Amino acid sequence: IPVGPVRWELLIQGRDYYLDASGLWIALGTKLDQNDYLAVSFRTADGGTIGTFPEVDQGQGSGDVLELIVRPLQEPDEPTFRHEMRQIYRVAGADLEASTLSVGISLNRSERPLSGASETYLQQLGLSLPSDATLFDRVNRLFPRTQDLEAANQVVRDAYIVFPHLTPFADPARLTPAEASDSLYRTPLYLLLNQGPPAKFTLRLQYDAAGGGDRSTLNLNALQVREESEQLYVGGRRLEKGVDYNISYDLGQVTFVNPDALFGQGSAQVTARFEERGIFAVAPTTILGMSTRYSLGDMGAVNLIGMYQREQSAFTRPALGFEATANLIGGVNTELHFKPQAISRLLNSLTSSPATAPSLLDVNAEFAFTSPDPNRSGEAYLEEFESEAGLQVPLREAEWEFGSAPQTAAGLEDIGFAGGFIPQDAVALTWQNLVPRGPNDANPIELRPQDIDPAIRLAGRGEEPEPVLFITLHADTAGGIVQRNNASRWSQPRRDFAPRWRSMVTALSSTGLDLTRDEFLEFWVFQPIGEPSDSAGVRLVVDLGTVNEDAVAVAPDTFQVTGADTLFTGRQYVGLGRLDTERSEIGIFNAAVDDIGILSDRPDQMFELGVGPIGELSLCSRELASTVPVFPWGDLSSRCTRGNGLLDTEDLDGDQLLNAEGTNENVFRYIVDLAADSFFVREGVRSPPDAQGRSAVWKLYRIPLRSPNQVVNTPNLRLVRQLRIT
């Protein structure tokens, strides 16, 4: 493309730009101005040359040749447009601790692709580890990489996520048409902010930034922070501006008023959320000014001044507070001088001798006004919460793990928990996605949405099964280690008149999920014929917030081998006070070597009668096969963690630590009394009655999130990490 004449300067490799070892791309140390050109000259792999390799600008008339790769305001149909790499996203500055970085990609608050081809968008878009779809591949996808550090650090001072393909969010081989956003790669850069496509995907980052020895300041790595948009949390408590900290919005720097009292002597985690404005105005702005003076000769002058500012909206459908605005400011001031002869005559009549100088009258006056127009278009759009899909609570059995004992039994004292949730009352618990249709039919039950809720009508699409979690809270005598004929090899003594409990937990977000836009937690409960949970006095305790990660796990402590039979007795609690996980020390899970089971499936020590204490013993084992095993509803074998091909861990926030922020829980508690039908809304599908007139029925429950039964410590609805059901 002929361009010119322009003045240019030579960029130096290693100082002004970094050249990747592949020779395919470069990274500039300084961002180009919107009026800059960028041209290159290089040798190809086959020995050819592009350009003439000039060292200095020879001025107009020179025969030097360069290949242009960037030009101002370039359009998509120009050859230079394809050189820009839009698959790179900035993470943080040089203070990033790369080993702590975790990345998540979600669409409509879901990390699972619509196609179901991968477990997560992170895996679908090529950013995850090959062995774990939930972990970001820091070694290969974070730039600068380890092999780049020595050369790249001289030029590039920030860290970036690099997708393995140029148009990750428009790749038809990876995303469905409903997910893709190809206009992101066809919109010129100078129009991307104000006329570009709306954001679809959310890139969630969590990392630690290493500061200096001064703990009184925190750099947010952002300029032009929007005023009053920041939210800072320490230990789950929201800090108060002016009391706990002060902030410079222009520099993005936080100064803590009393860091020693705030953080103590140990380490502390500060969670910061804020909105960042662009350094330059995104919306087109017009400013007009006028100043004029009208002279009246010896009488003085009249001065007029006016200023008009008009700002367009950066949005096609401007939200409330982002409308197109205008403001008119005007003013007038006078300096008038008069010689009123009437006043001179009046004064002369009052004195014995006439005045020798004329009377003078000066009038100085000012008038100003402002006329703001906060909404020139006369319209604005409100966000409608009902249009959002809400958050889908995961119901895959692999997403749940055994939970910890709730810190307090508040609200449950009337059913025997006045002394809290003691381990002696913990019983066996199972949850399954697949159960057989009947004793003689091993095919799993599949339920459609309309099989649960008769109000649902589907048209124009294929029928998909609804995920269902079949849960069983066993009797106090049920130990475990059952055989496929349902014969138990470990039973527990009866505990008459004692309550039973067990908890299960799922991680909603490792960093904290904002549920302030959600109003209710809805779920359906199936009441079978003959054994309905409401008649058994079952209460569901839902804890929403941050819970203790140390799960309660029960295992036998003694066994005796008699021929081919093994009998287990006793009771022990496995793994208390330590992190039980199948991840390796470097955070990797390889099912071939790491799927060894945790907690009660692999107690640290057992005692064999007649032999004595022995070391670690695996109490169950599964083998991966081409078909998924279907266990009877409530079969204790369904919860074996050894050889199940899945990652089992107590680590709910992915930090490879047990309760890094302490064991105190911060939760909103909701108590659902199934017998009293608390939070009950309506019935769903009811089965035909049996010979005794009994029917199985689905019941819908709806819990208002803003009306918890109990509040334990200081939870925050904007930072919800886990959901625990007890």
Stockholm file with secondary structure:
# STOCKHOLM 1.0

chainA/1-726         IPVGPVRWELLIQGRDYYLDASGLWIALGTKLDQNDYLAVSFRTADGGTIGTFPEVDQGQGSGDVLELIVRPLQEPDEPTFRHEMRQIYRVAGADLEASTLSVGISLNRSERPLSGASETYLQQLGLSLPSDATLFDRVNRLFPRTQDLEAANQVVRDAYIVFPHLTPFADPARLTPAEASDSLYRTPLYLLLNQGPPAKFTLRLQYDAAGGGDRSTLNLNALQVREESEQLYVGGRRLEKGVDYNISYDLGQVTFVNPDALFGQGSAQVTARFEERGIFAVAPTTILGMSTRYSLGDMGAVNLIGMYQREQSAFTRPALGFEATANLIGGVNTELHFKPQAISRLLNSLTSSPATAPSLLDVNAEFAFTSPDPNRSGEAYLEEFESEAGLQVPLREAEWEFGSAPQTAAGLEDIGFAGGFIPQDAVALTWQNLVPRGPNDANPIELRPQDIDPAIRLAGRGEEPEPVLFITLHADTAGGIVQRNNASRWSQPRRDFAPRWRSMVTALSSTGLDLTRDEFLEFWVFQPIGEPSDSAGVRLVVDLGTVNEDAVAVAPDTFQVTGADTLFTGRQYVGLGRLDTERSEIGIFNAAVDDIGILSDRPDQMFELGVGPIGELSLCSRELASTVPVFPWGDLSSRCTRGNGLLDTEDLDGDQLLNAEGTNENVFRYIVDLAADSFFVREGVRSPPDAQGRSAVWKLYRIPLRSPNQVVNTPNLRLVRQLRIT
#=GR chainA/1-726 SS CCCCSCCCCCCCBTTTEEECTTSSCEEESSCCCTTCCEEECEECTTSCEESCCCSSCCCTTCCCCCEEEECTTCCTTSGGGGGSCCSEEEEECTTEEEEEEEEEEEETTBCSCTTCSSSSHHHHTTCEETTEEEEECHHHHEESCGGGHHHHTTTCCSEEEECSSSCGGGCTTTSCTTTCCGGGGTSCHHHHHHHSCCCCEEEEEEEEECCCSCTTEEECSCSSBCTTCCEEEETTEECCBTTTEEEETTTTEEEESCHHHHHCSSCCCEEEECCBCCSSCSSCEEEEEEEEEEECGGGEEEEEEEEEEEECCSCSSCBTTCSCEEEEEEEEEEEEEECCHHHHHHHHHHSSSCCSSCCCEEEEEEEEEEEEESCSSSCCBCCCGGGSCCCCCCCCGGGEEECCCCSCCTTCGGGTCTTCCCGGGBCCEEEESCCEEETTEEEECCCCGGGTCTTCCCCSSCCCCCCCCEEEECCTTEEEEECTTSCEEEECCCCTTCCCBCCEEEESCSSCBCCTTCCEEEEEEEECSSCCTTTTTCEEEEEEEECCCCCCCEECSEEEEETTEEEEECCEECSTTSCCBSSCTTSCCCHHHHCBCCGGGSCSCEEETTTEEECCCCCCCCCCCSSCCCCCTTCGGGGCCBTSSSCCBSCSSSSSSSSTTCSCCEEEEEEEETTTTTTEEEEEEECCCCTTSCCCEEEEEEEETTSCSEEESCCCTTSBCEEEEC
#=GC SS_cons         CCCCSCCCCCCCBTTTEEECTTSSCEEESSCCCTTCCEEECEECTTSCEESCCCSSCCCTTCCCCCEEEECTTCCTTSGGGGGSCCSEEEEECTTEEEEEEEEEEEETTBCSCTTCSSSSHHHHTTCEETTEEEEECHHHHEESCGGGHHHHTTTCCSEEEECSSSCGGGCTTTSCTTTCCGGGGTSCHHHHHHHSCCCCEEEEEEEEECCCSCTTEEECSCSSBCTTCCEEEETTEECCBTTTEEEETTTTEEEESCHHHHHCSSCCCEEEECCBCCSSCSSCEEEEEEEEEEECGGGEEEEEEEEEEEECCSCSSCBTTCSCEEEEEEEEEEEEEECCHHHHHHHHHHSSSCCSSCCCEEEEEEEEEEEEESCSSSCCBCCCGGGSCCCCCCCCGGGEEECCCCSCCTTCGGGTCTTCCCGGGBCCEEEESCCEEETTEEEECCCCGGGTCTTCCCCSSCCCCCCCCEEEECCTTEEEEECTTSCEEEECCCCTTCCCBCCEEEESCSSCBCCTTCCEEEEEEEECSSCCTTTTTCEEEEEEEECCCCCCCEECSEEEEETTEEEEECCEECSTTSCCBSSCTTSCCCHHHHCBCCGGGSCSCEEETTTEEECCCCCCCCCCCSSCCCCCTTCGGGGCCBTSSSCCBSCSSSSSSSSTTCSCCEEEEEEEETTTTTTEEEEEEECCCCTTSCCCEEEEEEEETTSCSEEESCCCTTSBCEEEEC
//
